[in-house]
Amino acid sequence: MSKLSFNTKFLGKEVGLPFGVAPTASHKLAHEEGEKILASISQKRDMVFTLSTLSSTSLTDIQAANKDGIRIMQVYVLKDREITLKQIKLAEKYGFSGIAITVDAQVFGKRINN
């Protein structure tokens, strides 16, 4: 009998699934624990967790909830490159394994108000 496995490697570390948690913002609007819950579950399930730049949970809380898992920090490249660099250095300080550069929302769309 064959045994199906979804295990693979990401950044040289074994993970249980070939996909992970995408960076979505403001989880505390839905639950008081916010992104902390997904960070914790991701570690328990050997999944990659990506934290949104617009997270409603502190990096300290994310680090505590997911100490040994793979944590990626989403970063927008801003006009003020010093702010972008500070975000990258914070991710490094809190033990994130990498960054995900997002370039899809550099300009907010025009809103029509009726």
Beta strands, then each sheet from edge to edge (+ up, - down):
strand 1: 8-10
strand 2: 13-15
strand 3: 49-51
strand 4: 71-76
strand 5: 98-102
sheet 1: 1+ 2-
sheet 2: 3+ 4+ 5+
end
